[in-house]
Amino acid sequence: MTPDQWLEALRTGIAAVVATPPEHLDREAPSCPGWTARDVVAHLGGVHRWAVGVVTGHKIPYADVDPEAPTGETVIGWYADRADSLVAALTSNDLDAPTKSPFGERPVRFWYRRQANEVAVHRWDIEHAYRGWDAAPIDETLAADGISEWSELFTPRRIGRDGGTPEDLRGARILLHANDADGSWLLRADADGIGIVDDDAEPDATITASTSDLLLALWHRVPLSHLTVDGDVARVERVLDLVRI
C-alpha cells in the first residue's frame, strides 16, 4: 500500500470510530478483555496522542487507556480531536523524515501504516462490542497489509522479548488462505520471529477464511473455531500464542 492508501484507510477507520453509537459505549469488548467499547476509544485516542508526539519530536508518556479521556459519550468528541491532530501531524511532515519508534528509527510514512492498522483492528473491537460477529470486516487490502505488518514488526519484537521460539516449534509452517481474494501467506516460525516465506514445503496446517478474519485471528480476535483449519490445530494455536500483545 502507498501512504495515500494508508491515509485514506486511517480516515475511514477514524470516521467509523467517531460514528460509534453513544448508547453502546458501556458494552464490554470481548476481544479486549476487561475493556468496554469506551475504553477502546480512549486507548485509540491515547495512541494517537503518543504517535503525534513521536512524529513531532515531543515525548509523550504512553498509557494503555489515556487517563485524560472523559467518561460517557463526550469521549467521542475527545477522540475526534485526537484523531484530527494525528492526521494533521502526519500530513504536515515529510514522508521520509526520520522518527523514533518501538521498532527502531522509522520514517514518517511508517506511522501512516501503523496508525491505519491500529485503527482498523480497534474499530472492529468497538463494533464487535455491540454488533457481535456482524461487525464490519476490515477492508481486504488493508487486512492483507496488516498480515505482513504483523509478521514483519510484531513477531520478532514479541518472540525476541520472550526468549525465542521453543525448539519444537521452529520450522512450523502455517498457510493462510484468503477465500475472498487471490491471496495466501505461508508463515514459518523461526528462532526469533514468524516470517512470510516462499517455498514448497508442506504446511503443518492451512487456515482458510476472509482476509479480515485471517488478520483478526493473528491478533487473537477471531478464534480458530470460527475458521476452517485443516491440519494440526494444536500446533497452530501454539505458534500463534507466541505473539500476544
C-alpha angles and dihedrals in degrees: 000000000000127000089254090055092048090049091051090048090048092051091047091051093047091051090052092051091048088051092060108131106248092222090066098052092098093055115116114251104225093194090057103045113217094018133101124213087262090056091053090052089049090049092052092048090052092048090051092050091049091048091051088055091051094048094046095041097247114126112229121182114250120231128179090229115020107245090210093062113113124232123243127025094323087080087078094062090042089053092048090056091050091048092049089052090052094052090047092051093049097046095044094056131073112263091229098045109124120247136174120253140168085261098053129268111343134172122250090258087068089067092053088060097039095050094044090055093042092055093043094058095040093046085058090048090054094047091044088058092066105015099041114199089351090074110129112264122244113263107270095233092051092043090053089051089048091056090055092046091050091054097041100043114017105038096058092042095051099035092045091050092050096052103268137283116314112255094245092056097049108113094021111148128206122184116210111202121190113213094192097054142021093268139120135164126199109209121200123190112223132175095281108016150004108255133191105241138184111221140116098244117133111254121234087229142355122223115201121192142110115304088249093053092046090056092044090051090055088053091047093245098117116042120229088243087071092055136060110260121181115189136014103003094177091055091049091052092051092050094048091046088064087077115052119148 
